Every structure is written in C-alpha cells, then in structure tokens.
Amino acid sequence: MKTLNYIIICMLLAIITMSCSQENEVTGEKSSLIFTGISTLKDQVPNSLLDESMEGIYHGVVASGSTLSRGKIWVNVANNSNYNALIELADGIFFEFSLNPTSLSEAVNMTIFEFVSNEGHFTLDLSNTGEPEIANIVLLNESFFGRVVKSMSNNMASSATATFSENGNPSFSGTWNLIADGSILNPNGNNGDGITSLLITINGDLFEDFTFDSFNAAACLGNSDYFPTLYSYGVPDFTICDYQTTSFAGGTAKWNLSYDQSGQGYVNYFLCENTTAGTFTWTSSDGTIYKEGEILID
C-alpha cells in the first residue's frame, strides 16, 4: 500500500512539474513578444515587407492637454515580431510600454492595440487603413493628445516638437508639433522630408492643420517655391517652415518656424534674416484681437 501511494505521489509531482514547465515556456514566449527591443525602438528601421500592411513602425507626437508637456512616440506593431512602444518627452523623460497581456492571445488578429506601463497607457486603432489613430493617452495621470503615422522603410517618418507663447502673456501658450510622414520625399532637391501635419494644443483643446504652402526662399536658398521640410538637407533637427497660415483657438495665425540646431539657429528664410525664435501673429476671427509671439523648437 505504501508502495502504491509512493507511485501515485511521484506521478502527481511529475504532472505538476510538466505543467509548470509548459507554463514557463508560454510565459517566456509572451514576455519576449511583449518586452523585447524597446531600448532600440527609436532607431528601428521599418520592415520593408510590411510597408503595405498594418504591421510595422508608427511614429508621431504626443502633447498634454493641460500643460506644455510634449514629446515623440514610436510604436512597434510586429515590425520585428514584437509589440512595444516608447514615448520620449522633450525634457528627456521616457516611458516604455508593452502590449496589454490580457489581449496578447488575440494580438495577431486585432486592429485595436492597448499599450500599458506602470506610468500610463494608450490605445492604437488601426481599423481604418492608412489613418492610424492614437487615443486615451495618459502619462502619470495626465491626459495627452497625439498623432501617429506609418513609417515606411524607404523614407522614415520624422517629427519636431515646440512650444509657443504670446509676448508678455503666457496664458496664451501651448505646444506646436510637426510631423513629416515620409510621403513627400525630397520636394526641394535637398533631401528634406515634406511636412504633412501640425498639431497644436492650447488650454485643453487640440487643433490640427494638414495644409502647407510653398514659399519664396530665393534670397536665402535659391528656391522661389520651397515646400516646408523637416530633416532639411538631410540634417537631423533642421526645420524649414516659413510663411505659413493656420487657424486655431478662434483665430488665424501667420507663422514662421525654421531652425538649424547644428548651424545658424533660427532663420526666417522668407525674409532671409536671423531671428531669436520662430514667430507668429494671431488675429481673432472677428478681427478685434491681435497677438504676437514666439515659437521655440525643442
């Protein structure tokens, strides 16, 4: 009888050990899928085989609805078989995200992805092909707006973040964020990426602009039909975007924002003169209020 009991106990222990081993294998697979590769996500090249698919790398900007906090975001949707994300704020703080484990088993067939971390969360909706939507962004209990685009292998998306403020009136201030989705490749023959969207936040509201005008930069750049660019002349953090018009906050702004971080600093290429910051003038829709201010790029 003792021998029989001993055999039964051994069999039970073997079953438990096998179960734990299998569970660890599954957990290991899930951990690899969720967490691998975050540290190199900023520099990860989009997989060319995924350019026409939902999967790949998404890049864009995030901006607080209540403060001047803003930053850049990279989301990996199975670009290298992993699902993870990185948000880096302008002040250098970064947040790493993984796919919500509760939805991991369905991730292959999903179009809505929830990414989570100890500091916050956000949702990426890819159900509308070509129009990715990022929503429910929360970082350290602070709500953010955001926009992302699909980054392509032949021309990766790029972005620039900034803040703006009326001269002498910090209550009229917010964030000013630019994205080049890579679809307007080298529009001026200087290897820049055509800017495709502007995201402005002010007093809890979001305003976006998707129309950018070519301007006369002949005096400075020898180009009378210059299309606004990021990564101008193939130089990181070189923005050329002058003589633009954008409506927001109940009025219309005329603005200039050109900045070469490694060279001349701020330059108005329309007027061909050095400046101390980007500039804007804003007029209310009824024409009764006029504001002037600066835009400072990060």
N, C-alpha and C positions, 0 to 999 in steps of 0.2 A: 504493500500500500504506500509506504514511504517512497519507494522507487517510482511508482506511478505519479505521485504528487510532484516529485522532483522533475520528472519528464514534462509534466504539464507546465510547471513554473518556468522551465527552460524555454519551452515553446512560446509562452507568453512574452518572455523577455526578448526573444528573437523577433517576434512580431512588432513589439514596441520599438526596438532598435531600428528595424527596417522602415517603420513608419516615420520615425524622427529623421532618418537619413534622407528619405524621399522628400519630406517637408523642407529640410535644409536645402536640398537641391533646388526645389521650386522657389524657395525664398531667395536663394542666391541668384537664380535667373531673373527674378523680379527686381532685385536690388541692382543688378547690372543694367537692366533695361531702364530703370528709373534714374540712377545716380551717375552713371559713367560719363565722363568727358565734360563736366561743367566748366572746369578751370580753363579749358582751351576753346570754349564756345565762341568767344569774340572773334577768334581768328579762323574758325572752322569754315572751309570752303564748301559752298553748296554742291551737293552731288549732282553731276550733270545728267545722270539717269533719271533724276526726279524733277527736272525743270518743268515738265508738263504735267506733273502730278500734284496732289495735295500735299505730299510729304516734302520735307526739305527744311531750309532755314528761313525764319521770318525775322525781320529787323524793323525797328522803329523807335518811337519816343514815348515817354510817359511824362505827365505833368500833373501836379497837385491841383485840385480844385479850390483849395483854400490858402495855400502858401506859395512861395516861389520855388518849392522843391521840384526838380525835374531831372530827367536822365534818359538813358538809352536802354533798349531792351533787345535781347536776342533769344529766340525760341527755336529749339531743335525738335522738329516733328519727324522722328525716324530718319533723319538725314544720314546718320551712321548707325541706324537700328536702335538708337536711344531716344528717350523723351525727357528733355530737361530745359531749363531756361535760366537766363541771367539778366538782372536789372542792375545797371551801374548808374548811380546818381551823380550829379555834377560835382558834389562835394567829396566824391571818392568812395562813398559807402556803396557796397554792392550786396545784392541778395540773390541767393541761389535757390532755384525751385526744382521740384520733381513732379512727375505726373501723380495725381491723386491715386494712391494704391487701390482705393475702392473701385475705380473704373479701369484698372490696369488690364484685367482679363478681357475687356471689350475694346481695348485701345485700337486694335488693328482695323476695326470696322467703324470706329467713331469719327464724327466730324466736329464734335464739341469736346474740347480738352480742358480739364481743370488742373492747373498747376498750383502747388502748395509749398509752403515752407513754414518755419517757426515764426517768421516775421510777417507773413501775409499770404496773399493768394491772388490769382486772376484766372479768367476764362478766355480761351481762344476758340472762336467759332469759325470753322472752315466750310460750313454748309453751302455758302454762296461762292461758287468757283470764281476766283480772281478778285474777290472782295473780302479778305480776311478781316474779322472784327475781334478786337480785344476789349474786354469789359470786366466789370466787377473787380477792378484793380484796387487792392488795399495793401498798404505798406505801413507797418507799425501803427495800425488803427487809423491811418489817414487815407482817404479816398483819392484816387488818381484817374485822370483821363489818359487815353493812349491811342496810338495808331501804329499798325504794323503793315509791312508789305512783304511779298515773297521775294527773297533774294535769289538771283539767278547765278548760275555758275560762270557765265561769260561776262557778267558785269554785276558785281555785288551791290546791294543797296547800301546807302550811306546816310548819315544824318548829322545835324548840328543843333545844339540847344542854346538858348539865350534867355535873358530877361529884358523887360522894358519898363520904363517909368517916365511919367511926365516930369519935366523940370520943376523942382520945388514942390511937387505934390505926389508923394509916394503912395497915396491912396488910389491913384490911377496907375496901377502897375500890374504886371503879370509875367507869364512865360511866353516865349516866342521860339517855336521849334520847326525846323526844316527837315524834309526828307527828300532824297532822290532815290526813286525805286529801281533805277538802272535801265529803264525802258528808253530814256533819251540819252543815247550814247554819243559822247564827243560832239555835241551840237556846234561847237565853235572851232573845232580843229585843234584844241589844246588839251585833249584828254580829260576834260571835266565831265561830270555827270549832271544832266539837266535836272533841276529841282522840280518836283512833282506835287508837293503838298506842304502847306503851312498849318501848324496847329498853335492857336493862341488860347491861353487861359487867363481869365481875369474875374475876380470877385465871384468865384464859383461857377462861372459859365465857360463853355467851350465854343470856339469859333474856328472854322477851317476854310482854307482857300486852296483851290486846285488849278487856278489860272495864273500863269506867269507871263509877263511881257518881255520881249526882246527890247533892248535899249541901246542908245548910241554911245559906244565906248571908243569911238575912233581916236579921240585925242590921246587917250591913255594906252589903249590896247590895239589900235589899228583896226577895230571892228565896229562898224556902224550898226550892226544888227546882232548884238551879243545876247545870247539866251542865258539866263541865270543858272549858275552851276555851283555844286559842291565838288570837292576834290579837284578844284581848278588846276590846270596844268599838271595834273597827276600828283598834286601835293596834298597830303592829308591836312585837314583843318584849314583849307584855303577856300573861303566862300566868296563868290562874286555875285551879288544880287542887289542891284541898284534900280532906282526909278520904278518902283512897284506900287500898286494900289490894292488895298484890301479893306473890306468892310467888316467892322466888328464893334460890339458894345454900343450900338445905336448911332454909329457914325462911320466915316470913311477916312482911312489913313493913307498918306503918301509916305513911302519909306525907302530907306537905303541901308543895306547891310552887307558890306564887303570887308573881309578880314583875312589877312595872311599872317598866321601865327608865327611862322618862321622867318618872315620878311619885314614888310613895311608896316604891319599892323593894320589899322583901319584906314581905308582909302575909299573915297567916292569916285568910282571910275566913270560916272556920267559927267561930273564936273572936273575930273582929273585933279583932285586935291586930297591931301592927307587930312584926316579927321581924328578926333579922340574917341569916337564911338560911332556905331550905327545911329541913324537919326530917323525920326518920324514926326509928321504933323498930322493932327487928327481934327476933323470938323464934324460936329453933330449933324444929323440928317436934316434938321431944320435950319442949320447954318448959324445958330446963335452961340455955340460954344466952340472955342478953338484951343487946341493944346499942342505943345511942342515937347519932345522928349528924346531920350536916348535908348538905344538897344545895345546891350552888352553881351557878346557871344562868349560861351564858356571855352 
